[in-house]
């Protein structure tokens, strides 16, 4: 049983989508309900900038790998179901 490694990116995509929704929710509420001051805009800029910096760094780190490779989870975990399974103490 093999599967493409990019399936591992699906939970990451879900987390990024949730973080993006949370970002826009917070930006809306900071702009709508905060005191109109320079400090509020500075905090908002730091928050949005920090989000995009972390997002960009994670994309940069993830882009180094070949995500089109198929992998066998049993081979990765060193679990054999064949005749030489006894070599692993199973």
C-alpha positions as CSV (number, residue, x, y, z in Angstrom):
1,X,0.0,0.0,0.0
2,X,1.6,3.2,-1.2
3,X,0.4,6.8,-1.2
4,X,1.8,10.1,-2.5
5,X,3.7,12.1,0.1
6,X,1.7,15.2,-0.7
7,X,-1.2,13.7,1.2
8,X,0.7,14.8,4.3
9,X,0.3,18.4,3.1
10,X,-3.5,18.2,3.4
11,X,-3.6,18.7,7.2
12,X,-1.1,21.5,6.8
13,X,-3.4,23.1,4.3
14,X,-6.2,22.8,6.8
15,X,-4.2,24.5,9.5
16,X,-3.1,27.3,7.2
17,X,-6.7,27.9,6.1
18,X,-7.9,28.0,9.7
19,X,-5.0,30.4,10.6
20,X,-5.9,32.6,7.6
21,X,-9.6,32.8,8.7
22,X,-8.5,33.6,12.2
23,X,-6.2,36.3,10.8
24,X,-9.0,38.0,8.9
25,X,-11.4,37.6,11.9
26,X,-8.9,39.3,14.2
27,X,-8.0,42.0,11.7
28,X,-11.7,42.9,11.2
29,X,-12.3,43.1,15.0
30,X,-9.2,45.1,15.6
31,X,-10.1,47.6,12.9
32,X,-13.8,47.7,13.9
33,X,-13.7,47.8,17.7
34,X,-10.3,49.1,18.7
35,X,-9.4,52.6,19.6
36,X,-8.3,54.5,16.5
37,X,-4.6,55.0,17.4
38,X,-1.2,54.5,16.0
39,X,-0.6,51.7,18.5
40,X,-3.5,49.7,17.3
41,X,-2.3,49.9,13.7
42,X,1.2,49.0,14.8
43,X,0.0,45.9,16.5
44,X,-2.1,45.0,13.5
45,X,0.9,45.5,11.2
46,X,3.0,43.3,13.4
47,X,0.3,40.6,13.6
48,X,-0.3,40.5,9.8
49,X,3.5,40.7,9.1
50,X,4.3,37.9,11.5
51,X,1.6,35.7,9.9
52,X,3.0,36.2,6.4
53,X,6.6,35.8,7.6
54,X,5.8,32.5,9.2
55,X,3.7,31.4,6.2
56,X,6.5,32.3,3.8
57,X,9.2,30.6,5.8
58,X,7.1,27.4,6.0
59,X,6.5,27.5,2.2
60,X,10.2,28.0,1.7
61,X,11.1,25.0,3.9
62,X,8.4,22.8,2.4
63,X,9.4,23.6,-1.2
64,X,12.8,21.9,-0.8
65,X,11.3,18.5,-0.9
66,X,9.8,16.4,-3.7
67,X,6.2,15.9,-2.7
68,X,5.3,13.7,-5.7
69,X,7.1,10.6,-4.4
70,X,5.0,7.7,-3.3
71,X,5.9,6.0,0.0
72,X,5.0,2.7,1.6
73,X,4.2,3.4,5.3
74,X,5.0,-0.2,6.3
75,X,8.5,0.1,4.8
76,X,9.1,3.5,6.5
77,X,8.1,1.9,9.9
78,X,10.2,-1.1,9.1
79,X,7.3,-3.5,9.4
80,X,7.4,-6.5,7.2
81,X,4.6,-8.9,6.7
82,X,6.7,-11.3,4.7
83,X,8.8,-14.3,5.6
84,X,11.8,-12.3,7.0
85,X,9.6,-10.5,9.6
86,X,11.4,-12.4,12.3
87,X,14.5,-10.4,11.7
88,X,12.7,-7.4,13.4
89,X,11.6,-9.6,16.4
90,X,8.0,-9.9,15.2
